Amino acid sequence: MQADDKGRILFSPGARWHYSGEDYLYLQAVIEHLVGAPLERVADDEVFRPLGMVSTSYLWRPGRDSSAQGYEFSRAFVAFSLHTSAGDYARLVAHAVQSETGPTLLTPQVAVDDRIAWRVGWGLAGDAF
């Protein structure tokens, strides 16, 4: 489902593809409300620490790598404030595709064009679909 800036529905789910960071922010608000904790803590407790993602955070942590740069947000934003390393991201991807839901994550849901498809937050390109 995609809505415009006034909240009007533009098309039904699955009818076409359109990225919406706002939808991820709505999902973040729901999770924070249901769990009763901020995204940063939920992600750290449920994903980052269990997977050993020690260099990943939704909030910039200066000093971990003096050569790295990042923008400091006052709070976490699921759609755009994630900071991670290549190794941590590889851990996440490996876990996701090896999990029992892995095949679902790699099954295209909506084709963007003849080269790219989208599935539950994952962009699939080329031979991946």
C-alpha positions as CSV (number, residue, x, y, z in Angstrom):
1,M,0.0,0.0,0.0
2,Q,1.4,3.4,-0.9
3,A,0.1,6.7,0.5
4,D,0.8,10.2,-0.6
5,D,1.9,13.0,1.9
6,K,-1.8,13.5,2.9
7,G,-2.3,9.8,3.8
8,R,-4.4,9.0,0.7
9,I,-3.9,5.5,-0.6
10,L,-2.4,5.6,-4.1
11,F,-2.5,1.9,-5.0
12,S,-3.1,-1.5,-3.4
13,P,-0.3,-3.8,-2.0
14,G,1.4,-5.8,-4.8
15,A,-0.1,-3.6,-7.6
16,R,3.2,-1.9,-8.3
17,W,6.5,-1.1,-6.6
18,H,7.4,2.1,-4.9
19,Y,9.9,2.4,-2.0
20,S,8.5,4.3,1.0
21,G,10.8,5.1,3.9
22,E,7.7,6.5,5.7
23,D,6.1,3.1,5.8
24,Y,9.2,1.8,7.6
25,L,8.9,4.7,10.1
26,Y,5.3,3.7,10.7
27,L,6.4,0.1,11.3
28,Q,9.1,1.4,13.7
29,A,6.5,3.3,15.7
30,V,4.3,0.2,15.9
31,I,7.2,-2.0,17.1
32,E,8.3,0.6,19.7
33,H,4.7,0.9,21.0
34,L,4.1,-2.8,21.2
35,V,7.5,-3.6,22.8
36,G,7.7,-0.5,24.9
37,A,11.3,0.2,24.0
38,P,13.1,2.4,21.4
39,L,14.2,0.8,18.1
40,E,17.9,1.0,19.0
41,R,17.3,-1.2,22.1
42,V,15.0,-3.6,20.3
43,A,17.3,-4.1,17.4
44,D,20.3,-4.5,19.7
45,D,18.6,-7.1,21.9
46,E,16.8,-9.0,19.1
47,V,19.2,-8.8,16.1
48,F,22.6,-7.1,16.5
49,R,23.9,-8.8,19.7
50,P,22.5,-12.3,18.9
51,L,24.2,-12.2,15.5
52,G,27.4,-10.8,16.8
53,M,27.0,-7.5,14.9
54,V,29.3,-5.5,17.2
55,S,29.8,-2.6,14.7
56,T,26.1,-2.0,14.0
57,S,23.9,0.6,15.5
58,Y,21.0,2.9,14.5
59,L,22.8,5.6,16.4
60,W,26.3,6.8,15.5
61,R,28.9,5.7,18.0
62,P,32.0,7.9,17.4
63,G,35.3,6.4,18.3
64,R,34.8,2.8,17.1
65,D,36.7,3.6,13.9
66,S,38.4,7.0,13.8
67,S,38.4,6.9,10.0
68,A,34.7,6.4,9.7
69,Q,32.2,9.2,9.5
70,G,28.5,9.3,10.2
71,Y,25.6,11.6,11.0
72,E,24.5,11.9,14.6
73,F,20.8,11.5,15.0
74,S,19.2,12.2,18.4
75,R,17.1,9.0,18.0
76,A,17.1,5.9,15.7
77,F,15.2,6.0,12.4
78,V,14.7,2.5,10.8
79,A,14.6,3.9,7.3
80,F,17.9,5.7,7.2
81,S,20.0,5.9,10.4
82,L,21.7,2.5,10.4
83,H,25.5,2.4,10.6
84,T,27.2,-1.0,10.0
85,S,30.3,-2.6,8.7
86,A,30.7,-5.0,5.7
87,G,31.4,-7.9,8.1
88,D,28.3,-7.2,10.2
89,Y,26.1,-6.8,7.1
90,A,27.4,-10.1,5.8
91,R,26.4,-11.8,9.1
92,L,22.9,-10.4,8.7
93,V,22.5,-11.5,5.1
94,A,24.0,-15.0,5.8
95,H,21.6,-15.5,8.7
96,A,18.6,-14.3,6.8
97,V,19.2,-16.5,3.7
98,Q,20.1,-19.5,5.9
99,S,17.0,-19.2,8.1
100,E,13.8,-21.1,7.5
101,T,12.3,-17.9,6.0
102,G,15.3,-17.5,3.7
103,P,13.6,-18.9,0.6
104,T,10.7,-16.4,1.1
105,L,13.2,-13.5,1.3
106,L,14.7,-14.5,-2.0
107,T,11.4,-15.0,-3.9
108,P,10.6,-11.8,-5.9
109,Q,7.4,-10.2,-4.8
110,V,7.2,-7.2,-7.2
111,A,9.3,-6.7,-10.3
112,V,10.6,-3.1,-10.6
113,D,11.8,-3.7,-14.2
114,D,13.4,-6.6,-16.1
115,R,16.6,-6.4,-14.0
116,I,15.4,-5.7,-10.4
117,A,12.7,-7.2,-8.1
118,W,11.8,-6.3,-4.6
119,R,10.9,-8.6,-1.7
120,V,10.2,-7.7,1.9
121,G,12.8,-4.9,2.1
122,W,15.4,-6.8,-0.1
123,G,16.3,-5.7,-3.6
124,L,17.0,-8.7,-5.9
125,A,19.1,-8.0,-9.0
126,G,20.1,-10.0,-12.1
127,D,20.4,-13.7,-11.6
128,A,19.0,-13.5,-8.1
129,F,15.4,-13.8,-9.5
